[in-house]
């Protein structure tokens, strides 16, 4: 029955996104300087896990062999299923299924639920080449209150994807990202390898900045690469990825994962 429901989720995610919009990119919050929030105690079990499907609703995100939002909804659906079955965890979605919410709203949902951990799933894209592929994981960067814990969680995830044969982009699949620029001239993303522990004032992804618990944003695969989607972005790929996220969550908290 679980498999039938999951298959329906993937199909529904694709069908519900027929109304298309231009892909959106997260932008820095130009009105507020970065202020570290107080870390929320990781009380449990059960541990509250905030799960975030990138984009959603009319914002389909990047488009390629699969729409980013369809892939992320399917993956998060499988993650939610694993966490719901495991008595050690309580999953909380940051936004309703097939609806778009701003980063501030998503972070507020995680914070009000007193989440102990947040996982945000996205898909990468390369409009110039169908040959770009691989996995990236972005934790809260150096200087943020939850950096150390987020970095540990990122490595637990990346190690599993690497062990399953997915290419880890960068040194080991874990990187930092910053928005560099200003309101007058616009912002550009700057990707930094994790070996650079410089504390910077530029903001990273808005969801990571505004969440009061360890949080990571993953780029599961390139939706513009048919081979990458075949491995990690189709129905079976989403199911495989979700299991790896679930196992990484279990290792992070020191619990035994349910049998696959």
Secondary structure, DSSP 4 states (H G I P E B T S, - for coil): -HHHHHHHHHHHHHHTT-S----------TTS---PPPPPP---SSEEEEEEESSBTTB--SBSSSBHHHHHHHHHHHHHHHHHHSTTEEEEESS-TT----HHHHHHHHHHTT-SEEEEEEEE--TT-S----BEEEE--TTSTTHHHHHHHHHHHHHHHHHTT--B-TTTSEEEEEEEEETTTEEEEEEEETT-----SS---HHHHH-SS-EEEEEEEETT-HHHHHHHTSHHHHHHHHHHHHHHHHHHHT-PPPP-
